[in-house]
Amino acid sequence: MTPSVPTPLAARTPPLAEPSAWHEIGLTVNGRQVTAQVESRLLLSDFLRDRLGLTGTHVGCEHGVCGACTVLVDGEPVRTCLTLAVQCAGAEIRTVESLAPADAPLTPVQRAFHECHGMQCGFCTPGFVMTATALTEQSERPDEGQVADALSGHLCRCTGYRNIRRAVCQALDERFGE
């Protein structure tokens, strides 16, 4: 009697996606219109990094805890590791690459992070900078509690947060004239 050969694992595994799981989406990324076919389960972080080459959006924990993957979606900070690309159809997305393209001068937030030494290894910096950018774009200056609340969604293993808070306050002072 010949021993039975087990079926290879790949033969027992269903396909990654059914044809109906693909969607065409249109959105604006850093001021540029983008149309793409995306799978239903494609994360916004993977779409930005792998499809569009915008690697300034860092992926850390992939659980929405660290904040490194934060971008602005319609002006609001959003964790790209928890957001599906299809959810952003029709949205305006801004990544850290949009802030000072090419040889443009740094934005007030970027300049404040530089001047206040609000970064060390830099891994968490894009997420902090995008959240701080959203804070500076509000119509009224956020109070200390609102700033602390916004920054509490980010983890930094290097700086101890003091210089990051100083940088955000400096950018807010510049924006709101204090």
C-alpha positions as CSV (number, residue, x, y, z in Angstrom):
1,M,0.0,0.0,0.0
2,T,1.4,3.4,-0.9
3,P,1.4,6.0,1.7
4,S,-0.9,8.9,1.0
5,V,0.8,12.2,0.1
6,P,-0.6,15.1,2.1
7,T,-2.1,17.9,0.1
8,P,0.2,20.9,0.0
9,L,-1.0,23.7,2.3
10,A,-1.4,26.1,-0.5
11,A,-3.9,23.8,-2.2
12,R,-6.1,23.9,0.9
13,T,-5.8,27.6,1.5
14,P,-8.6,29.7,-0.1
15,P,-7.5,32.5,-2.5
16,L,-6.5,35.8,-0.8
17,A,-9.4,37.7,-2.3
18,E,-12.5,37.1,-4.4
19,P,-12.9,39.3,-7.4
20,S,-15.7,41.2,-5.6
21,A,-13.2,42.2,-2.9
22,W,-11.5,44.7,-5.2
23,H,-12.7,48.3,-5.4
24,E,-11.7,51.3,-7.4
25,I,-11.1,54.3,-5.2
26,G,-10.4,57.9,-5.9
27,L,-8.8,60.2,-3.4
28,T,-6.4,63.1,-3.1
29,V,-3.0,62.4,-1.6
30,N,-0.7,65.4,-0.9
31,G,-2.7,67.5,-3.4
32,R,-2.5,64.9,-6.1
33,Q,-5.5,63.0,-7.5
34,V,-5.1,59.2,-7.2
35,T,-7.2,56.5,-8.6
36,A,-6.4,52.9,-7.7
37,Q,-7.8,49.4,-7.5
38,V,-7.5,48.2,-3.9
39,E,-8.5,45.1,-2.1
40,S,-11.1,45.5,0.6
41,R,-8.7,44.7,3.4
42,L,-5.7,46.8,2.2
43,L,-4.6,49.1,5.0
44,L,-4.1,52.7,4.3
45,S,-0.5,52.4,5.6
46,D,0.2,49.7,3.1
47,F,-1.5,51.7,0.3
48,L,0.6,54.9,1.1
49,R,3.9,53.1,1.6
50,D,3.8,50.3,-0.9
51,R,1.5,51.6,-3.7
52,L,2.4,55.3,-3.6
53,G,6.0,55.1,-2.2
54,L,5.2,57.5,0.6
55,T,7.5,55.9,3.2
56,G,7.5,58.9,5.6
57,T,4.4,57.2,7.1
58,H,6.0,54.8,9.5
59,V,4.5,51.6,10.7
60,G,5.3,50.7,14.3
61,C,2.9,48.6,16.4
62,E,0.2,48.0,13.8
63,H,-2.4,48.2,16.6
64,G,-3.1,51.9,16.7
65,V,-1.1,52.4,19.9
66,C,2.1,54.1,18.9
67,G,0.9,56.8,16.5
68,A,3.9,56.5,14.2
69,C,1.6,56.0,11.2
70,T,-0.6,59.1,11.7
71,V,-1.6,61.1,8.7
72,L,-4.3,63.7,8.2
73,V,-7.5,62.5,6.6
74,D,-9.7,65.5,5.8
75,G,-7.7,67.5,8.3
76,E,-8.0,65.0,11.2
77,P,-5.2,62.8,12.6
78,V,-5.9,59.2,11.7
79,R,-4.0,56.0,12.4
80,T,-3.3,54.4,9.0
81,C,-2.6,51.0,10.5
82,L,-6.3,50.8,11.6
83,T,-7.8,52.4,8.5
84,L,-8.7,50.6,5.3
85,A,-7.8,52.3,2.1
86,V,-11.4,51.9,0.8
87,Q,-12.6,53.9,3.8
88,C,-10.7,56.9,2.4
89,A,-12.4,57.0,-1.0
90,G,-13.1,60.6,-1.8
91,A,-11.0,61.9,1.1
92,E,-8.1,64.3,1.2
93,I,-5.0,62.7,2.7
94,R,-1.9,64.5,3.8
95,T,1.3,62.7,4.8
96,V,4.5,64.1,6.3
97,E,5.9,64.4,2.7
98,S,3.3,67.1,2.0
99,L,4.7,69.5,4.6
100,A,7.9,70.8,3.1
101,P,8.4,69.2,-0.4
102,A,11.7,69.3,-2.1
103,D,13.7,72.4,-1.1
104,A,10.7,74.3,0.4
105,P,11.3,75.9,3.9
106,L,10.2,73.9,6.9
107,T,6.8,74.4,8.2
108,P,6.5,76.1,11.7
109,V,5.8,72.6,13.2
110,Q,8.9,71.0,11.5
111,R,11.0,74.0,12.5
112,A,9.9,73.8,16.1
113,F,10.7,70.1,16.3
114,H,14.2,70.9,14.9
115,E,14.8,73.9,17.2
116,C,13.4,72.2,20.4
117,H,15.1,68.9,19.6
118,G,11.8,67.2,19.6
119,M,13.2,64.1,18.0
120,Q,16.0,61.6,18.5
121,C,15.8,58.5,16.4
122,G,13.0,60.0,14.4
123,F,10.8,56.9,14.0
124,C,7.8,58.5,15.8
125,T,8.4,62.0,14.5
126,P,6.2,61.9,11.4
127,G,3.2,60.9,13.5
128,F,3.8,63.6,16.1
129,V,4.4,66.2,13.4
130,M,1.2,65.4,11.6
131,T,-0.8,65.5,14.9
132,A,0.9,68.8,15.8
133,T,0.1,70.1,12.3
134,A,-3.6,69.4,12.8
135,L,-3.5,71.2,16.2
136,T,-2.0,74.3,14.5
137,E,-4.6,74.3,11.8
138,Q,-7.5,74.6,14.2
139,S,-9.4,77.8,14.3
140,E,-8.7,78.4,18.0
141,R,-5.7,77.6,20.0
142,P,-6.0,74.3,21.8
143,D,-5.5,74.5,25.6
144,E,-2.9,72.5,27.5
145,G,-5.3,69.6,28.1
146,Q,-6.2,69.3,24.4
147,V,-2.5,69.3,23.5
148,A,-1.8,66.6,26.1
149,D,-4.7,64.6,24.9
150,A,-3.7,64.8,21.3
151,L,-0.1,63.8,22.1
152,S,-1.1,61.0,24.4
153,G,-1.9,58.9,21.3
154,H,1.8,58.7,20.4
155,L,4.6,56.7,21.9
156,C,8.3,57.8,21.9
157,R,11.0,55.6,23.3
158,C,13.8,58.2,23.1
159,T,12.9,61.7,24.1
160,G,10.8,61.6,27.3
161,Y,8.2,63.9,25.6
162,R,9.4,67.1,27.2
163,N,11.0,68.5,24.0
164,I,8.1,67.2,21.9
165,R,5.7,69.2,24.1
166,R,8.0,72.2,23.8
167,A,8.0,71.9,20.1
168,V,4.3,71.7,19.8
169,C,3.8,74.7,22.1
170,Q,6.3,76.7,20.1
171,A,4.5,76.0,16.9
172,L,1.2,76.9,18.5
173,D,2.7,80.1,19.9
174,E,3.9,81.0,16.4
175,R,0.5,80.2,14.8
176,F,-1.7,81.9,17.4
177,G,0.7,84.8,18.1
178,E,1.6,84.3,21.7
